[in-house]
Amino acid sequence: RLKIMCSRAFNIDVELQLLYFKSNPSDPFPTELDDDENTMAYYGVTDGAEVYMNEIDIQAQQRQSQREAEDLNRRLKEQEIAADKLQAAKTNDVRAHNQASQNAALNA
């Protein structure tokens, strides 16, 4: 219900709201009201508490998602390169072992 009141007062869609509260002004950080299904009493909101609202910036979220996707792709490529190097080293070790076995068999 609080988000609906904020929506009417500030003309901001309910889905774009993040609500926080401070019971005491000396609290260093506000507590997020992160589940719309819970009551304010569940979070310990009392009379006189300060409620804060932030608007979600959709464009910033999209940019962040794009950066995260690019970072994931970069890390995957790095892992593929490292895996290829390990596979090449393993292949070289197997070849060296096989060559040593053949040389030992010929010298025996």
C-alpha positions as CSV (number, residue, x, y, z in Angstrom):
1,R,0.0,0.0,0.0
2,L,2.9,2.4,0.7
3,K,4.2,2.0,-2.8
4,I,0.8,2.8,-4.2
5,M,0.7,5.9,-2.1
6,C,4.1,6.9,-3.3
7,S,3.1,6.2,-6.9
8,R,0.2,8.6,-6.6
9,A,2.2,11.2,-4.8
10,F,5.3,11.1,-7.0
11,N,3.9,9.7,-10.3
12,I,6.4,6.8,-10.3
13,D,5.4,3.3,-11.3
14,V,5.2,0.9,-8.4
15,E,7.6,-1.5,-10.2
16,L,10.2,1.2,-10.4
17,Q,10.3,2.0,-6.6
18,L,12.8,0.9,-4.0
19,L,11.7,1.7,-0.5
20,Y,14.0,2.0,2.6
21,F,13.5,3.2,6.2
22,K,15.4,4.4,9.2
23,S,13.8,4.0,12.6
24,N,16.4,6.3,14.1
25,P,18.0,9.2,12.3
26,S,21.4,8.2,13.8
27,D,21.2,4.8,12.1
28,P,24.1,4.7,9.6
29,F,22.2,3.0,6.8
30,P,18.6,2.6,5.9
31,T,17.0,-0.9,5.8
32,E,15.5,-1.9,2.4
33,L,11.8,-2.9,2.4
34,D,12.6,-5.5,-0.2
35,D,9.5,-7.7,-0.1
36,D,6.1,-6.2,-1.0
37,E,4.3,-9.1,0.6
38,N,5.6,-8.2,4.1
39,T,4.0,-5.6,6.3
40,M,5.9,-2.6,7.6
41,A,5.6,-4.0,11.1
42,Y,7.5,-7.1,9.8
43,Y,10.5,-4.8,9.1
44,G,10.2,-3.0,12.4
45,V,8.9,0.3,11.0
46,T,7.5,2.3,13.9
47,D,5.8,5.6,14.2
48,G,8.2,8.4,13.4
49,A,10.4,6.3,11.2
50,E,11.7,7.9,8.0
51,V,10.8,6.2,4.7
52,Y,12.9,6.8,1.7
53,M,12.1,6.0,-1.9
54,N,14.5,5.6,-4.8
55,E,13.5,5.3,-8.4
56,I,15.0,2.5,-10.4
57,D,16.9,3.9,-13.5
58,I,16.0,1.4,-16.2
59,Q,18.7,2.7,-18.6
60,A,21.4,2.4,-15.9
61,Q,20.2,-1.2,-15.2
62,Q,20.4,-2.0,-18.9
63,R,23.9,-0.5,-19.1
64,Q,24.9,-2.5,-16.0
65,S,23.5,-5.7,-17.5
66,Q,25.4,-5.1,-20.7
67,R,28.6,-4.5,-18.8
68,E,28.1,-7.7,-16.8
69,A,27.4,-9.7,-20.0
70,E,30.6,-8.2,-21.7
71,D,32.6,-9.1,-18.5
72,L,31.2,-12.6,-18.5
73,N,32.1,-13.0,-22.2
74,R,35.7,-11.7,-21.6
75,R,36.2,-14.1,-18.6
76,L,34.8,-17.0,-20.7
77,K,37.3,-16.2,-23.5
78,E,40.1,-16.0,-21.0
79,Q,39.1,-19.4,-19.6
80,E,38.9,-20.9,-23.1
81,I,42.5,-19.6,-23.8
82,A,43.8,-21.0,-20.5
83,A,42.0,-24.4,-21.2
84,D,43.6,-24.5,-24.7
85,K,47.0,-23.9,-23.2
86,L,46.5,-26.6,-20.7
87,Q,45.3,-29.0,-23.3
88,A,48.3,-28.2,-25.5
89,A,50.7,-28.7,-22.6
90,K,49.0,-32.1,-21.8
91,T,49.3,-33.1,-25.4
92,N,53.0,-32.2,-25.5
93,D,53.6,-34.2,-22.3
94,V,51.8,-37.3,-23.7
95,R,53.9,-37.0,-26.9
96,A,57.1,-36.7,-24.9
97,H,56.1,-39.7,-22.7
98,N,55.3,-41.8,-25.8
99,Q,58.5,-40.8,-27.5
100,A,60.5,-41.6,-24.3
101,S,58.8,-45.0,-24.2
102,Q,59.6,-45.7,-27.8
103,N,63.2,-44.7,-27.3
104,A,63.5,-46.9,-24.2
105,A,62.0,-49.8,-26.2
106,L,64.4,-49.4,-29.0
107,N,67.4,-49.2,-26.7
108,A,66.4,-52.2,-24.8
